[in-house]
Amino acid sequence: QVQPVESGGGLVQAGGSLKLSCATASTYAMGWFRQAPGKEREFVAVIWWSGGSTSYAPSATGRFTVSRDNAENTMYLQMNSLKPEDTAVYYCAAGAGWSTMPSAYAYWGQGTQVTVSS
């Protein structure tokens, strides 16, 4: 089952943490993206199937950590020091080579809402 399924969103105060999960059997790169109201979908983080290579958007660097457990077919996004500007629907994507572009990914989850209050 390559179709991703996200979970773990919610409401958190600024400075708090959330951990998102994405269940998928993808064996290629997997990415996290987010979309705030009225804005384009933007790259957050990407990880190669082995977990050995990762890349982050500047807004996520130092605060977010992407990881995956291939035995559990699950990818994670640990988000710390959350800010109100992190509020968005977060999407998990699969089925691409190494890419930070949404258009490169064939499979998308339904999204999970993350809301950070000030």
Contacts in CASP RR format, 6 or more apart in sequence:
PFRMAT RR
TARGET T0000
AUTHOR 0000-0000-0000
METHOD contacts of the structure
MODEL  1
QVQPVESGGGLVQAGGSLKLSCATASTYAMGWFRQAPGKEREFVAVIWWS
GGSTSYAPSATGRFTVSRDNAENTMYLQMNSLKPEDTAVYYCAAGAGWST
MPSAYAYWGQGTQVTVSS
1 23 0 8 1.000
1 24 0 8 1.000
1 25 0 8 1.000
1 73 0 8 1.000
2 24 0 8 1.000
2 25 0 8 1.000
2 26 0 8 1.000
2 94 0 8 1.000
2 95 0 8 1.000
2 107 0 8 1.000
3 24 0 8 1.000
3 107 0 8 1.000
3 109 0 8 1.000
4 22 0 8 1.000
4 23 0 8 1.000
4 24 0 8 1.000
4 26 0 8 1.000
4 30 0 8 1.000
4 92 0 8 1.000
4 93 0 8 1.000
4 94 0 8 1.000
4 107 0 8 1.000
4 108 0 8 1.000
4 109 0 8 1.000
5 22 0 8 1.000
5 23 0 8 1.000
5 24 0 8 1.000
5 92 0 8 1.000
5 109 0 8 1.000
5 110 0 8 1.000
6 20 0 8 1.000
6 21 0 8 1.000
6 22 0 8 1.000
6 90 0 8 1.000
6 91 0 8 1.000
6 92 0 8 1.000
6 109 0 8 1.000
6 110 0 8 1.000
6 111 0 8 1.000
6 112 0 8 1.000
7 20 0 8 1.000
7 21 0 8 1.000
7 22 0 8 1.000
7 23 0 8 1.000
7 112 0 8 1.000
8 18 0 8 1.000
8 19 0 8 1.000
8 20 0 8 1.000
8 21 0 8 1.000
8 112 0 8 1.000
9 18 0 8 1.000
9 20 0 8 1.000
9 90 0 8 1.000
9 112 0 8 1.000
9 113 0 8 1.000
9 114 0 8 1.000
10 18 0 8 1.000
10 112 0 8 1.000
10 113 0 8 1.000
10 114 0 8 1.000
10 115 0 8 1.000
11 115 0 8 1.000
11 116 0 8 1.000
11 117 0 8 1.000
12 18 0 8 1.000
12 82 0 8 1.000
12 114 0 8 1.000
12 115 0 8 1.000
12 116 0 8 1.000
12 117 0 8 1.000
13 116 0 8 1.000
13 117 0 8 1.000
14 82 0 8 1.000
14 83 0 8 1.000
14 84 0 8 1.000
14 116 0 8 1.000
14 117 0 8 1.000
14 118 0 8 1.000
15 80 0 8 1.000
15 81 0 8 1.000
15 82 0 8 1.000
15 83 0 8 1.000
15 116 0 8 1.000
16 80 0 8 1.000
16 81 0 8 1.000
16 82 0 8 1.000
16 116 0 8 1.000
17 78 0 8 1.000
17 79 0 8 1.000
17 80 0 8 1.000
17 81 0 8 1.000
17 82 0 8 1.000
18 79 0 8 1.000
18 82 0 8 1.000
18 114 0 8 1.000
19 76 0 8 1.000
19 77 0 8 1.000
19 78 0 8 1.000
19 79 0 8 1.000
20 32 0 8 1.000
20 76 0 8 1.000
20 77 0 8 1.000
20 79 0 8 1.000
20 90 0 8 1.000
20 92 0 8 1.000
20 112 0 8 1.000
20 114 0 8 1.000
21 74 0 8 1.000
21 75 0 8 1.000
21 76 0 8 1.000
22 30 0 8 1.000
22 32 0 8 1.000
22 74 0 8 1.000
22 75 0 8 1.000
22 76 0 8 1.000
22 77 0 8 1.000
22 92 0 8 1.000
22 109 0 8 1.000
23 73 0 8 1.000
23 74 0 8 1.000
24 30 0 8 1.000
24 73 0 8 1.000
24 74 0 8 1.000
24 75 0 8 1.000
24 92 0 8 1.000
24 94 0 8 1.000
24 107 0 8 1.000
25 73 0 8 1.000
26 49 0 8 1.000
26 94 0 8 1.000
26 95 0 8 1.000
26 107 0 8 1.000
27 49 0 8 1.000
28 48 0 8 1.000
28 49 0 8 1.000
28 94 0 8 1.000
28 95 0 8 1.000
28 96 0 8 1.000
28 97 0 8 1.000
29 46 0 8 1.000
29 47 0 8 1.000
29 48 0 8 1.000
29 49 0 8 1.000
29 94 0 8 1.000
29 95 0 8 1.000
29 96 0 8 1.000
29 97 0 8 1.000
29 98 0 8 1.000
29 99 0 8 1.000
30 46 0 8 1.000
30 47 0 8 1.000
30 49 0 8 1.000
30 68 0 8 1.000
30 75 0 8 1.000
30 92 0 8 1.000
30 93 0 8 1.000
30 94 0 8 1.000
30 95 0 8 1.000
31 43 0 8 1.000
31 44 0 8 1.000
31 45 0 8 1.000
31 46 0 8 1.000
31 47 0 8 1.000
31 66 0 8 1.000
31 75 0 8 1.000
31 92 0 8 1.000
31 93 0 8 1.000
31 94 0 8 1.000
31 105 0 8 1.000
32 44 0 8 1.000
32 45 0 8 1.000
32 46 0 8 1.000
32 66 0 8 1.000
32 75 0 8 1.000
32 77 0 8 1.000
32 90 0 8 1.000
32 91 0 8 1.000
32 92 0 8 1.000
32 93 0 8 1.000
33 41 0 8 1.000
33 42 0 8 1.000
33 43 0 8 1.000
33 44 0 8 1.000
33 90 0 8 1.000
33 91 0 8 1.000
33 93 0 8 1.000
33 102 0 8 1.000
34 41 0 8 1.000
34 42 0 8 1.000
34 44 0 8 1.000
34 86 0 8 1.000
34 88 0 8 1.000
34 89 0 8 1.000
34 90 0 8 1.000
34 91 0 8 1.000
34 114 0 8 1.000
35 41 0 8 1.000
35 42 0 8 1.000
35 88 0 8 1.000
35 89 0 8 1.000
35 91 0 8 1.000
36 87 0 8 1.000
36 88 0 8 1.000
36 89 0 8 1.000
39 88 0 8 1.000
41 91 0 8 1.000
41 102 0 8 1.000
42 57 0 8 1.000
43 57 0 8 1.000
43 100 0 8 1.000
43 101 0 8 1.000
43 102 0 8 1.000
44 56 0 8 1.000
44 57 0 8 1.000
44 59 0 8 1.000
44 60 0 8 1.000
44 64 0 8 1.000
44 77 0 8 1.000
44 90 0 8 1.000
45 54 0 8 1.000
45 55 0 8 1.000
45 56 0 8 1.000
45 57 0 8 1.000
45 60 0 8 1.000
45 64 0 8 1.000
45 66 0 8 1.000
45 77 0 8 1.000
46 54 0 8 1.000
46 55 0 8 1.000
46 66 0 8 1.000
46 98 0 8 1.000
46 99 0 8 1.000
46 100 0 8 1.000
47 53 0 8 1.000
47 54 0 8 1.000
47 66 0 8 1.000
47 67 0 8 1.000
47 68 0 8 1.000
47 75 0 8 1.000
48 54 0 8 1.000
48 98 0 8 1.000
49 68 0 8 1.000
49 70 0 8 1.000
50 70 0 8 1.000
51 67 0 8 1.000
51 68 0 8 1.000
53 98 0 8 1.000
54 66 0 8 1.000
55 100 0 8 1.000
56 62 0 8 1.000
56 64 0 8 1.000
56 66 0 8 1.000
57 100 0 8 1.000
59 85 0 8 1.000
59 86 0 8 1.000
63 79 0 8 1.000
63 80 0 8 1.000
63 81 0 8 1.000
63 82 0 8 1.000
64 77 0 8 1.000
64 78 0 8 1.000
64 79 0 8 1.000
64 80 0 8 1.000
65 77 0 8 1.000
65 78 0 8 1.000
65 80 0 8 1.000
66 75 0 8 1.000
66 76 0 8 1.000
66 77 0 8 1.000
66 78 0 8 1.000
67 75 0 8 1.000
67 76 0 8 1.000
67 78 0 8 1.000
68 74 0 8 1.000
68 75 0 8 1.000
68 76 0 8 1.000
69 75 0 8 1.000
69 76 0 8 1.000
75 92 0 8 1.000
77 90 0 8 1.000
79 86 0 8 1.000
79 114 0 8 1.000
82 114 0 8 1.000
82 116 0 8 1.000
83 116 0 8 1.000
84 116 0 8 1.000
84 117 0 8 1.000
84 118 0 8 1.000
85 116 0 8 1.000
86 114 0 8 1.000
86 116 0 8 1.000
87 114 0 8 1.000
87 115 0 8 1.000
87 116 0 8 1.000
88 114 0 8 1.000
89 111 0 8 1.000
89 112 0 8 1.000
89 113 0 8 1.000
89 114 0 8 1.000
90 111 0 8 1.000
90 112 0 8 1.000
90 113 0 8 1.000
90 114 0 8 1.000
91 108 0 8 1.000
91 109 0 8 1.000
91 111 0 8 1.000
92 108 0 8 1.000
92 109 0 8 1.000
92 111 0 8 1.000
93 102 0 8 1.000
93 105 0 8 1.000
93 107 0 8 1.000
93 108 0 8 1.000
93 109 0 8 1.000
94 105 0 8 1.000
94 106 0 8 1.000
94 107 0 8 1.000
95 105 0 8 1.000
95 106 0 8 1.000
95 107 0 8 1.000
96 104 0 8 1.000
96 105 0 8 1.000
96 106 0 8 1.000
97 104 0 8 1.000
99 105 0 8 1.000
END
